[in-house]
Amino acid sequence: MERQALAYRIRAFRKLKGLTQSDLAERLGVSLAIVGTIERGTRRVDERMLARISEALQVDSDELLPPNSATKGDA
């Protein structure tokens, strides 16, 4: 479930920033297919990729993490 919540938040922030999946893929230096799998929640996003995504979207990585995430804050 957490992977789906993260995927939803990444997609929401991408759209909020007015970016297409292609735009995000270009900023990340990955294929459009990879961005698609991330946004569908079928690809695991490690800390390194999360940092790259947050930089590409110009948001703090904590904002991308779903509320009550085990890796967020001191939880």
N, C-alpha and C positions, 0 to 999 in steps of 0.2 A: 504493500500500500504506500509506503514512504517513497518508493521509486516513482510511483504514479503521481504523487503529490509534487515531487521535485520536477518531474517532467511538465506538469501543468504550469508550475510557477515559471519555469524557463520559457515556455511558450508564451505565457501571459506577458512577461517582461519584454520579450522580443517584439511582440505585437505593440505593446505600449510605446516602445522606442521607435516604432514605424519601420521595423526591419523585416525582410522576408527571410525564409529559411536559407535561401541562397546567399543573402547578405551576411547572415551569421556564419554560415559555412566558410565564406571567404575570410571573414575576420578571424576565425579560429584556425584556418589553414587545414580544414578537413572537407570531406565530400558532403554533398547535399544529403546523401543517404545516411551518413552518420548523424547529422543533425536531426533527420527524421526519426531515427531509432531512439535518439535521446529524448525527443519530444513525445514519443509514443510510450516511453518508459520501458522499452525492451533492451536498452543498453545501460549498463551500470555506469554511473558518473563518479569517477574517483576524485580525490581532493584536488589533484593537479588540473583535471579537466574542469572542475567546478570553478577554480581560480581563473582559468582561461575564459570561461563563459562569463563570469562576473565582470572581468575586465572588458570583454567585448561588448557587454551590455551596459557597462559603466554603472554597475550597482555593486554594493557590498555583497560578498558571498553569503553572509548571514541572511540577507533579504531573500535569497533564492531558496534557502532551506525552509522546508515546511515548519509551521509552528509545532512545538513539542518534539522536534527532531532530537534524536539521541546525541548527535554531534554538535548541536547548537548550545551555546552557553555552557553552563555547568551541569546540565542534565545528564 
